[in-house]
Amino acid sequence: MTKPTWKNPVVKWIDHRLPIFTFIDHSAIQHPTPRNLNYFWNFGSLLGFILVVMIASGIILSMNYTANASLAFDSVERIMRDVNYGWLIRYVHMNGASMFFIVVYLHIFRGLYYGSYKQPRELLWIIGILIFLTMMATAFLGYVLPWGQMSFWGATVITNLFSVIPFFGDTIVTWLWSGFSVDNPTLNKFFSLHYLLPFIIFGLVFIHLWALHTHGSNNPTGIDVKGDKDEIPFHPYYTVKDAFGLGFFLVIFLGFVFFAPNFFGEPDNYIEANPLVTPPHIVPEWYFLPYYAILRAVPDNFIDVWGWLPVIIPAKTAGVICMFASILLLAALPWLDTSKVRSANYRPTYFWLYWIFLINTIILGFVGAKPAEGAWLLIGRLSTLYYFLHLLVLIPLVGRFEKTKPLPDSISSSVISVSTKDEEPANA
Amino acid sequence: MLRHKFIIFFAAATISGFFSNVVNSAGVAVKPGEEAWTTNGVFGSFDRKQLKRGWQVYNEVCAGCHSIRLIYYRNLAEMGFSPNEIKKIAGSVEVPAGPNEDGETHKDDEPIMRPGKAFDRVVSPYANKIAARVANGGALPPDLSLMTKARINGANYVHALLTGFKEAPSGFKLSDGMHYNPYYPGGQIAMAAPLSAEAVEYSDGTKATVEQMSKDVTAFLIWTAEPELEERKRLGIKVIFFLIIFTAMLFAVKRQIWSRLK
């Protein structure tokens, strides 16, 4: 990489004192990137874009929103009806949250398939999980703000989870609520935190990128870059590819905003919060459903089943522990996965485990939407069991016994043989 | 637009078909049938004549018990009422006038009233929720402003409910003061069948059958819930049309730039 020389005197003057242009040139223009990244590598920049959209639309919404239990619901409806293009901004923000999670799940499952979490990208992965957790907290807090029935009852259920913390549980819940139930002070607090957390995400994203640019992107072969032939500059190749991906994404995103804006929502949230009326089914937003299923999967007779456990853990506590563990365990994945080969393309056994794990997670999502009873509960329990079996047993074992396929000599040799085959018809 | 429809459908089916919470409320109710609302689909729009008829049904029948508190008289202009008509409609009701120049809000224990204006909310039938319950045997008639968004399959549900009243099947235990309606969760609802043939007289000559009135008032409620619907879909068509072309161009540019690599 060469150090750029700046012709524009103003740019030159600034860059000499604060090398911001050199920084941009290094990290977004010249940044050497593996030449074989497929479209699954589009989601990182897409997530950055969505974060900016969410912050921008959120700031505008907050100018018209009132964080008061008796005014919040109507203030959102005023945005929908009387603020110029308020409906557009609000629907963008609302559907943007769902899009954020769809894309982040694709991003995470990309990492799982291609082993992007492995040495030397462990910290990159862990920071990613921190971003994901902060996103979840932000989404939960934001869902409370319109003060509909699901806002209120979702907040009640989720905040109650913290009551299982030993000794301090009830104190913590009272502190979260700023009172003795979800009420006006809770709404105020959640609004404040909902405004704060996105900026923390923004900071974490910078650290995520810093770590990413230290060793560069992983790639579909999972092998390391071996020379200049393996890499191409980020601009124009990946800027244009990301731009195309962004256009494609916007068609889908705005398709929902304009033509099915309430597709991801719960009708109950168009009923104003009422502490005296519990909705027949309290369900979280779709992106929390797999965790909700894990939470509810733990049997009530947990102590009987595990009677020999020296520590007595009530079912609710165990459920909460399982739910948080299901995410936190992912942070240990770089060490749980014992295979030296990154990409599932060269790991015949892991390939199948990966797809089973993905399907299992989707099943958990289904189960989360159903009442916790009968067959659904049983499926939820088996799926929960498999989720942990995959992470704690299968992943460590398969790396030890799997016979991996031979890896290509280099990234360029792997692409060039493929790409000539692909492009022959176009040339003919 | 076919492509756009396809993308929506595809995205919808794959991503959320999986997760969309097939919520079934506690008492499993009969699924409402699909009606062809003018607002359906990508090109959906309001039928203003129908909205006016729907407003008439709301005003003459539903408004006896149900409020639409998110709607102001001025909003009626969006349905095609002229400023003069709105003045007349709003002026036909009385609203509390607030303190007069002497600071009084009441005279002889009666609140001082003034005629309604375009900027007033459509007046609610009851002063408060308790008064509403007292007048309705303990049941609270819900506000209808957002009804078609606040129920699963909202518009179809409202229409099915309004036209779905019938005799309870033998063996069905109907509680006191309740009415049988298979579309309502649990099968019994405090509201009696609100519509009967010729309950209103349409000025445009449309025959006021129960089916017709129900459709009209439901269309009206789609408008109260989503007054932006028409503007949203019209803008959406332009935006998506632009984006598809723009994205196709980006794809061509991408192909060209990447063809430099060989």
Interface residues (C-beta under 8 A of the other chain):
Chain A: R35 D74 E77 M80 R81 W87 L88 Y91 I102 I232 P236 Y237 V240 K241 A243 F244 G247 F248 L250 V251 I252 L254 G255 F256 V257 F258 F259 A260 P261 N262 F263 F264 E266 P267 D268 Y270 I271 P280 H281 V283 W286 Y287 L289 I362 G365 F366 A369 K370 S419
Chain B: H4 I7 I8 A11 A12 I15 S16 F18 F19 S20 N21 V22 V23 S25 A26 V42 L70 N75 P142 S145 L146 K149 A150 R151 I152 G154 P185 A225 P227 E228 R232 K233 L235 G236 I237 V239 I240 L243 I244 F246 T247 L250 F251 V253 K254 I257 W258 L261
